[in-house]
Amino acid sequence: MSLGDSYTIGESVCDSCRFPEQLKDSLNSRYNTEDSFQLKIIAQTGWTTSSLINAIDSESPENDYDLVTLLIGVNNQYQRKDFSLYETEFPQLLITSINLAKGDKTNVIVVSIPDYAFTPFGQGNTNISSEIDKYNAFAKNYCEQNEITFVNITDITRLGLTNNNLVASDGLHPSTLAYSLFIEKILPFALDKLSD
């Protein structure tokens, strides 16, 4: 299961190009055909932590997922929400993610927030970058304190102004290539969790 916003739903890339689908395909290719992985995504472009909490509540998914990814927070920053909202709701979403992952925190992967300053839309705005850093630092610290896997992909997105192949056609979101590079970082953790 993958929980998030535009970065999870894959705004401006094809359905099979978004990172949860690429992760599923990568996992399927490494296991025999009897063990094919199914994917459920709860994510929409523009969602804040509050939006995601409400969506999970309304969908009330099963809590038997072998792996759950969580990538959320950019719209809290973009919509100028008070940072304290993230400080309250990110831990809530992490608890929910653990519950959905059979109550096992080792089945959860938190993915860092991409930095959209490094896109034609963001134009290298340093204020965006410093705010994204603040969100990611909080999430990373919280995950480390609670022994939850945190994967940093932000550095990949910070190459977006020097390598425009990493930015989707909308000039704002990650491209298929960028998501492939995310998977290079996420996959080893996913394989390790699923092999236990």
C-alpha positions in Angstrom: 0.0 0.0 0.0 1.2 3.5 -0.8 -0.1 6.6 1.0 0.5 10.2 -0.1 -0.1 13.0 -2.5 0.9 13.9 -6.1 4.3 12.3 -5.7 2.6 9.0 -4.9 -0.2 9.2 -7.5 2.4 10.2 -10.1 1.1 13.5 -11.3 2.0 14.1 -15.0 3.5 10.6 -15.5 1.7 7.4 -16.8 0.0 5.1 -14.2 2.7 2.4 -14.5 5.5 5.1 -14.2 4.7 6.3 -10.7 7.0 5.0 -8.0 4.5 2.7 -6.2 3.9 0.9 -9.6 7.6 0.8 -10.4 8.2 -0.7 -6.9 5.5 -3.3 -7.4 6.9 -4.3 -10.8 10.4 -4.5 -9.4 9.2 -6.7 -6.6 7.2 -8.9 -8.9 10.2 -9.4 -11.1 12.3 -10.7 -8.2 9.7 -13.2 -6.8 8.2 -16.2 -8.5 4.9 -15.7 -10.3 2.9 -17.3 -7.4 3.8 -14.4 -5.2 2.6 -11.5 -7.3 2.1 -8.3 -5.4 -1.1 -6.3 -5.4 -1.0 -2.5 -4.9 -3.5 -0.1 -3.3 -2.8 3.6 -3.5 -4.6 6.2 -1.3 -3.2 9.5 -2.7 -4.3 12.6 -4.6 -2.6 15.7 -6.0 -2.9 18.6 -3.5 -3.5 16.5 -0.4 -2.1 17.7 2.9 -1.6 15.4 6.0 -5.2 16.3 7.0 -6.6 15.3 3.5 -4.8 11.9 3.7 -6.0 11.2 7.2 -9.6 11.9 6.1 -9.3 9.8 3.0 -7.9 6.8 5.0 -10.7 7.2 7.5 -13.4 7.2 4.7 -11.9 4.3 2.8 -11.1 2.2 6.0 -8.7 -0.2 4.3 -7.8 -3.6 5.6 -4.8 -3.7 8.0 -3.1 -6.7 6.4 -0.5 -5.1 4.1 3.0 -6.6 3.8 4.5 -3.2 3.0 3.3 0.4 3.4 5.0 3.5 2.0 4.2 7.0 3.3 5.2 10.2 1.4 3.3 13.3 2.6 3.9 16.9 3.6 4.7 19.0 0.5 1.2 20.5 0.4 1.3 21.5 4.0 4.4 23.5 3.0 2.9 24.7 -0.3 -0.4 25.7 1.2 1.3 27.6 4.0 -0.2 25.4 6.8 1.3 25.9 10.2 4.2 23.6 10.8 2.7 22.4 14.0 -0.1 20.7 12.0 2.6 18.4 10.4 4.2 17.9 13.8 0.8 16.6 15.0 -0.5 14.7 11.9 2.7 13.1 10.6 3.0 10.9 13.7 -0.7 10.1 13.4 -0.2 9.0 9.8 2.8 6.9 10.8 0.8 5.1 13.5 -2.0 4.5 10.9 0.6 3.2 8.4 1.9 0.8 11.0 -1.6 -0.4 11.8 -2.2 -1.0 8.1 1.1 -2.9 7.9 -0.2 -5.7 10.2 0.8 -3.6 13.2 4.5 -4.1 12.3 6.6 -0.9 12.0 9.3 -2.9 10.2 6.8 -3.1 7.3 6.7 0.7 6.8 8.9 2.9 4.6 8.7 6.7 4.9 9.9 8.5 1.8 11.3 12.0 2.1 9.6 14.9 0.4 11.0 15.9 -3.0 12.2 19.5 -3.3 10.2 21.3 -6.0 12.4 24.3 -5.8 14.7 22.5 -8.3 12.1 22.6 -11.1 11.2 25.2 -13.7 8.2 26.0 -11.4 10.3 26.4 -8.3 13.1 28.3 -10.1 15.7 27.5 -7.4 13.8 29.2 -4.6 15.9 28.8 -1.5 13.0 29.4 0.9 11.2 26.4 -0.5 14.3 24.2 0.0 14.8 25.3 3.6 11.2 24.7 4.4 11.3 21.2 2.7 14.4 20.5 4.8 12.5 21.4 8.0 9.7 19.0 7.1 12.1 16.2 6.2 14.3 16.7 9.2 11.3 16.4 11.5 10.1 13.2 9.7 13.6 11.7 9.6 14.2 12.4 13.3 10.8 11.0 14.3 11.4 7.8 12.2 14.9 7.3 13.7 13.6 7.7 17.3 10.9 5.1 16.6 13.1 2.8 14.5 11.1 3.2 11.3 12.8 3.1 7.9 13.2 6.6 6.3 14.5 6.8 2.7 15.9 10.1 1.5 15.1 10.8 -2.2 15.2 14.6 -1.9 18.8 14.7 -3.2 17.7 13.1 -6.5 15.1 15.8 -7.0 17.7 18.5 -6.3 19.3 17.6 -9.6 16.2 18.7 -11.5 17.5 22.1 -12.7 20.7 20.6 -14.0 19.1 17.5 -15.5 15.6 18.4 -16.9 15.0 14.7 -17.6 14.2 14.3 -13.9 11.2 16.7 -14.1 7.9 15.7 -15.7 6.4 17.6 -18.6 4.4 19.9 -16.2 7.7 21.5 -15.0 6.9 20.7 -11.4 6.7 16.9 -10.6 9.2 14.1 -10.8 9.6 12.3 -14.1 9.5 8.6 -14.8 13.3 8.6 -14.6 13.3 10.4 -11.2 10.8 7.8 -9.9 13.1 5.0 -11.2 16.0 6.5 -9.2 13.7 6.6 -6.1 13.1 2.9 -6.6 16.9 2.2 -6.6 17.0 3.6 -3.1 13.7 2.2 -1.8 13.8 -1.4 -3.3 16.7 -2.8 -1.2 14.7 -1.8 2.0 11.5 -3.3 0.5 13.2 -6.6 -0.4 14.7 -6.8 3.1 11.3 -6.3 4.7 9.6 -8.8 2.6 12.2 -11.4 3.1 11.8 -11.5 6.8 
